[in-house]
Amino acid sequence: MTEEVMKARLSTLTGETNNDILLTFLSIAGDVVLQRCYPFDPEKTEVPLRYQTRQLEIAVYLLNKRGAEGETAHNENGINRSYEAASVPESMLRGIIPFGRLLP
């Protein structure tokens, strides 16, 4: 998926139109995915194709909870909010399988 497609989808899902904000949250989400995929290889910089949708989901999650980071519970006018983690919830990362290799 190209960066333009990712930005367009993120904008559609969140209503955010600021290009810099969209790119920032996609970058943060990409870093989260890469840290999980390649825990022993920090030089990897491209999110594998199979995890780009997960990157988008994480970016939506982070963008939607902007301003409420670290919130564990919130109740206002019948709307209840709570967050599993201050960052990305473990449940969003479960499907990402870390890559590793054996050295000779």
Secondary structure, 3 states (H helix, E strand, C coil): CCHHHHHHHHHHHHCCCCHHHHHHHHHHHHHHHHHHHCCCCCCCCCCCHHHHHHHHHHHHHHHHCCCCCCCCCEEECCEEECCCCCCCCHHHHCCCCCCCCCCC
